[in-house]
Amino acid sequence: MSDEKVPMTVLGKKLLDEELKRLMSVDRPTIVKAIEIARGHGDLSENADYSAAKERQSFIEGRIQHINDRLARSKVIDPSTITTEAIVFGATVELEEEESGKKITYQIVGVDEADIKNGKVGITSPIARALITKREGDDVVVNAPKGNISYNVISVSYK
């Protein structure tokens, strides 16, 4: 784990805080109870419930550690306070694919917030990297896994 700052939106931080709270107050106690119950079933070497519970506990503890690290290194950015015409972290960008004319809207967010189905792309994604510093009216070429895709930047806003 590094000391590098992790950019995230206000909403992204709130969601991580909520997940951490749930993991520590609900998931962790539930899995500890499940391990106790499985332990009571006898021979641990052949106890599938015990093995599954220990594996789940390991995942939960790892996730808690990951979230704590992210929050400790977070640099929370409120997109509504950004006043630039250039595309930077937090921007909501409307694009038009040059070939098909299809319009799409993305918000550039932190890696932990990325959710392409909901129009949120992580700052390290190919599309976000291609968009950074561009402005309304600019053309952008994204090196996507299926090849280069050309877009025109229709609008840039910060909400």
N, C-alpha and C positions, 0 to 999 in steps of 0.2 A: 504494500500500500504506500502511496506516495503522499507528498504534502501539497500536490497540485490542487488548486481550487476546483470545485465542481459547480458549474453554473446550473441554476435551476430557477424556475419561476416560483412565485409566491404559492400558486396552487400545487406545484410539484413538491415543494417542501411540506405543505399541509398534508398531502397524500402520503408522503413518507412518514411523517409524524404519526398519522392515523394507523398506518400499517405496523409501525413499531409498537405502538400502544396495544394493538390487537394481538400481535405476536407475544408480547410480554404478559398481558393480563388474561388472555383467553387461550391461545394456542399452546404456550409453554406449560401452563398448569394442566391443561387437558392431556397433553402427551405424557407428562410425568405420571398422571393418574393411570393412563393406559399402560405404561411400563410396569407400574406396581401390580396392576391386575394380571398382566401377562406373566410377570414373575411368579405369581401365585399358581400358575398352571404347571409348575414343575420344571422338568429338564429344559434349560435354556438353549442347549445346543440344537434341539429339534423343535423349538417353539417359534413358529412362523409369526405369530402375533407379536412376540417380543422383538424379533429381528426387524419387523416392519416398523414398530414403534420406535426403536432405537435409531433406525434410518431416518424417520420423520423428525425425531428430536435433533439429529445431526443437521438436517436441512434447516430447521427453525433456528438453531443456534448460529449457523452460518449466515442466515439471512439477517438476524439481529445484528451480528457483527458488521455485515456489509452496510446496513442502513445507518448504524452508528458512525461508521467511517465516513459515509457520504454526507451525513448531517454535520459532522465535525468539520469537514472541508468545504461545506456548501458556501456558495456566493449567491445569495438570493437576489434575483433581479425582478423588479416589478415593471413589466412591459409598458404599462400605462404612463410611466414616468420618462420614457425614452422619447427624445425629440430630435430625430434625424430622418432624413429622407432615404438614407442608405439602409440596406438590409443588414441587420445585426441580430444577435440573440434576442428572442422574444417577439420578433416580427411575425405578423400574419401576412402572408403573401398570396395574392391571387395570380395564378399563372394560366396561360393558354398554350396548350401543346401545338406547336406549329403545324405538324403533319395532319392531325385530326381535328384541330379547332376545339378540342375538349378543354373545358375550364376546370381547374382544381384549386383548392385553397389549402395551404399548409401553414402551421405555426412552427417556428423553430424553437425547440425546447431542450431541456437537459436530457441526457442519455436515459436516465431512469424514468422520464416522463413520456418518452417516445411511444406513440400508438398510431401507426399509419392508418388504421381503420377509422380513427377519429381525427385525422388530419394533423397529427402532431409528429414532426420529424425531429430526431435527435440531432444536436449540433454537430456531431461527427459523421452523420450520414452523407453519402455522395451528393444528394440534392441540396442539403443545407450548406455544405462546403462550396458548392457551385453558386449558391445564391448570395452568400455573404459579400458585402460591399456593393452589390448591384443595386440599381434604382429602378423606379417605375419607367417603363418603356424600353429597358434593356433586354437584349436577347441573352439567353443562358443555355449552355450545353451541359447536360448532366451525363457523366459516365456511369450508366446504369449496367447492371449485370447482363441485361438483354441487348446492350449496345447504347450508343449515344442517342439522347433524346433532347430535342431543341424546344425551348419554351420562350414565350415572351412574358415579361413581367407586367401584368395589368395594373396591380395596385399593391401598395405596402402600407400597413397600418400597425399601430401598437395599441392593444386593448388591455 
